[in-house]
Amino acid sequence: MMLLHNKLFNLSLDPGLPTEKVDIVNIQILKGVARGAGVDNVELLKKEQDIVRSVQEIKGHQPCFQSDERHYCVEYDCEWRTECMKLVAAWMR
């Protein structure tokens, strides 16, 4: 799972891919991860943050990916923690 997670977020660093294509690929991969985790109605989720938060909730974590709550996170075993704690511009949340 961590390998897929790392590949997913490193994909956005590929200068050869247009931003729109990276976003579509990321969302498709995340939706696959969400389906595998047992999230219902994945097709209704449009934003990366919403998909990850659904997976967090299913796995018993606080659904707080890239929200303001991340600044107070104590869930050190959450698989999304590293990506979540990165600085993100407010307009991208």
C-alpha positions in Angstrom: 0.0 0.0 0.0 2.8 2.5 0.9 4.4 1.8 -2.5 1.2 2.7 -4.3 0.8 5.7 -2.1 4.3 6.9 -2.8 3.9 6.3 -6.6 0.6 8.2 -6.6 2.0 11.3 -5.1 5.4 11.2 -6.9 3.5 11.0 -10.2 2.6 14.7 -9.8 6.3 15.5 -10.0 6.7 14.0 -13.5 7.4 17.0 -15.7 6.3 15.0 -18.8 2.7 14.8 -17.8 0.2 17.6 -18.2 -1.3 18.6 -14.9 -4.8 17.6 -15.9 -3.7 14.1 -16.8 -1.9 13.7 -13.4 -5.0 14.9 -11.6 -7.2 12.3 -13.4 -4.7 9.5 -12.8 -4.4 10.4 -9.1 -8.1 10.4 -8.7 -8.5 7.1 -10.5 -5.8 5.5 -8.4 -7.3 6.9 -5.2 -10.8 5.7 -6.1 -9.3 2.2 -6.6 -7.7 2.4 -3.2 -11.0 3.5 -1.7 -12.9 0.7 -3.3 -10.4 -1.8 -2.0 -10.8 -0.3 1.5 -14.6 -0.8 1.3 -15.8 2.8 0.7 -19.3 2.9 -0.7 -20.3 5.2 -3.6 -16.7 6.1 -4.6 -17.9 7.4 -7.9 -19.6 10.2 -6.2 -16.4 11.5 -4.6 -14.7 14.1 -6.8 -11.9 15.6 -4.7 -8.7 13.9 -3.7 -9.2 15.1 -0.1 -12.7 13.6 0.1 -11.6 10.2 -1.2 -8.7 10.0 1.2 -10.9 11.1 4.1 -13.3 8.3 3.3 -10.5 5.8 3.4 -9.3 7.3 6.7 -12.8 6.9 8.2 -13.2 3.3 7.0 -9.8 2.4 8.6 -10.8 4.0 11.9 -8.7 7.2 11.6 -9.9 10.7 12.0 -11.0 11.8 8.5 -8.9 14.9 8.4 -6.6 14.7 5.3 -5.3 18.1 4.4 -7.7 19.9 6.7 -6.8 22.4 9.4 -7.1 19.5 11.9 -3.9 18.1 10.6 -1.9 20.6 12.6 -3.0 18.7 15.8 -2.7 15.2 14.4 -1.5 12.5 16.8 -2.4 9.6 14.5 1.2 8.6 13.8 0.1 5.3 12.2 -2.1 6.8 9.5 -0.7 5.9 6.1 -1.6 9.3 4.7 0.2 11.3 7.5 3.4 12.2 5.5 1.5 13.5 2.5 -1.1 15.2 4.7 1.4 17.1 6.8 3.1 18.7 3.7 2.4 22.4 3.2 -0.5 23.0 0.9 -1.7 26.4 -0.4 -5.1 27.3 1.1 -6.8 27.6 -2.3 -5.8 24.0 -3.1 -7.6 22.5 -0.1 
